[in-house]
Amino acid sequence: KQALEPELEKYFHPDSYGYRPGKSAHQAIGQARRRCWDND
């Protein structure tokens, strides 16, 4: 796991929050809210 995660991280989209180290559902919700506010 320690060897694979850093190597594979570069293939994931920056907005992918599911099962990612250091990212949570709360962060995903916050990001979605910020983007909605930016578009209003």
Backbone as JSON Lines, residues from 0, in Angstrom:
{"i":0,"aa":"K","n":[0.83,-1.19,0.0],"ca":[0.0,0.0,0.0],"c":[0.88,1.25,0.0]}
{"i":1,"aa":"Q","n":[1.9,1.28,0.81],"ca":[2.76,2.46,0.9],"c":[3.53,2.68,-0.4]}
{"i":2,"aa":"A","n":[3.8,1.62,-1.11],"ca":[4.54,1.76,-2.37],"c":[3.61,2.12,-3.53]}
{"i":3,"aa":"L","n":[2.39,1.59,-3.51],"ca":[1.48,1.81,-4.63],"c":[0.78,3.16,-4.61]}
{"i":4,"aa":"E","n":[0.33,3.6,-3.44],"ca":[-0.46,4.83,-3.38],"c":[0.25,6.04,-3.99]}
{"i":5,"aa":"P","n":[1.48,6.32,-3.62],"ca":[2.14,7.5,-4.23],"c":[2.31,7.36,-5.75]}
{"i":6,"aa":"E","n":[2.54,6.17,-6.2],"ca":[2.75,5.95,-7.64],"c":[1.44,6.11,-8.42]}
{"i":7,"aa":"L","n":[0.34,5.63,-7.87],"ca":[-0.94,5.68,-8.57],"c":[-1.68,7.0,-8.39]}
{"i":8,"aa":"E","n":[-1.31,7.78,-7.42],"ca":[-2.0,9.04,-7.13],"c":[-2.03,9.96,-8.35]}
{"i":9,"aa":"K","n":[-1.01,9.95,-9.15],"ca":[-0.94,10.85,-10.31],"c":[-1.97,10.51,-11.39]}
{"i":10,"aa":"Y","n":[-2.54,9.31,-11.35],"ca":[-3.53,8.91,-12.35],"c":[-4.96,9.3,-11.96]}
{"i":11,"aa":"F","n":[-5.17,9.69,-10.72],"ca":[-6.51,10.04,-10.27],"c":[-6.81,11.51,-10.54]}
{"i":12,"aa":"H","n":[-8.06,11.79,-10.82],"ca":[-8.5,13.17,-11.03],"c":[-8.43,13.9,-9.69]}
{"i":13,"aa":"P","n":[-8.02,15.15,-9.68],"ca":[-7.91,15.9,-8.41],"c":[-9.23,16.02,-7.65]}
{"i":14,"aa":"D","n":[-10.35,15.91,-8.37],"ca":[-11.66,16.01,-7.72],"c":[-12.2,14.67,-7.26]}
{"i":15,"aa":"S","n":[-11.43,13.62,-7.36],"ca":[-11.85,12.31,-6.9],"c":[-11.59,12.2,-5.39]}
{"i":16,"aa":"Y","n":[-12.66,12.03,-4.63],"ca":[-12.54,12.01,-3.18],"c":[-12.8,10.63,-2.58]}
{"i":17,"aa":"G","n":[-13.32,9.7,-3.34],"ca":[-13.69,8.39,-2.79],"c":[-12.49,7.51,-2.48]}
{"i":18,"aa":"Y","n":[-12.38,7.1,-1.24],"ca":[-11.34,6.16,-0.79],"c":[-9.94,6.65,-1.1]}
{"i":19,"aa":"R","n":[-9.71,7.95,-0.98],"ca":[-8.4,8.51,-1.24],"c":[-7.76,8.94,0.07]}
{"i":20,"aa":"P","n":[-6.48,8.69,0.24],"ca":[-5.81,9.12,1.47],"c":[-5.79,10.64,1.58]}
{"i":21,"aa":"G","n":[-6.18,11.14,2.73],"ca":[-6.16,12.58,2.97],"c":[-7.36,13.33,2.43]}
{"i":22,"aa":"K","n":[-8.34,12.62,1.87],"ca":[-9.55,13.28,1.36],"c":[-10.76,12.63,2.01]}
{"i":23,"aa":"S","n":[-11.76,13.47,2.29],"ca":[-12.94,12.95,2.98],"c":[-14.22,13.38,2.27]}
{"i":24,"aa":"A","n":[-15.33,12.8,2.69],"ca":[-16.63,13.17,2.15],"c":[-16.95,14.62,2.49]}
{"i":25,"aa":"H","n":[-16.54,15.07,3.65],"ca":[-16.79,16.46,4.04],"c":[-16.05,17.43,3.12]}
{"i":26,"aa":"Q","n":[-14.86,17.07,2.73],"ca":[-14.11,17.92,1.79],"c":[-14.79,17.94,0.42]}
{"i":27,"aa":"A","n":[-15.32,16.81,0.0],"ca":[-16.02,16.75,-1.29],"c":[-17.25,17.64,-1.28]}
{"i":28,"aa":"I","n":[-18.0,17.62,-0.19],"ca":[-19.19,18.47,-0.07],"c":[-18.79,19.94,-0.09]}
{"i":29,"aa":"G","n":[-17.75,20.28,0.64],"ca":[-17.27,21.66,0.66],"c":[-16.85,22.14,-0.71]}
{"i":30,"aa":"Q","n":[-16.17,21.29,-1.44],"ca":[-15.74,21.65,-2.8],"c":[-16.94,21.85,-3.71]}
{"i":31,"aa":"A","n":[-17.93,20.99,-3.62],"ca":[-19.14,21.12,-4.43],"c":[-19.87,22.43,-4.1]}
{"i":32,"aa":"R","n":[-19.95,22.77,-2.84],"ca":[-20.61,24.02,-2.44],"c":[-19.86,25.23,-3.0]}
{"i":33,"aa":"R","n":[-18.55,25.21,-2.91],"ca":[-17.76,26.34,-3.43],"c":[-17.98,26.51,-4.93]}
{"i":34,"aa":"R","n":[-18.05,25.41,-5.64],"ca":[-18.25,25.5,-7.09],"c":[-19.65,26.0,-7.43]}
{"i":35,"aa":"C","n":[-20.63,25.6,-6.66],"ca":[-22.0,26.1,-6.89],"c":[-22.06,27.59,-6.63]}
{"i":36,"aa":"W","n":[-21.42,28.05,-5.56],"ca":[-21.42,29.48,-5.24],"c":[-20.69,30.28,-6.32]}
{"i":37,"aa":"D","n":[-19.63,29.72,-6.86],"ca":[-18.88,30.41,-7.91],"c":[-19.72,30.6,-9.17]}
{"i":38,"aa":"N","n":[-20.64,29.67,-9.42],"ca":[-21.46,29.73,-10.63],"c":[-22.75,30.51,-10.46]}
{"i":39,"aa":"D","n":[-23.06,30.93,-9.26],"ca":[-24.29,31.71,-9.04],"c":[-24.09,33.15,-9.36]}
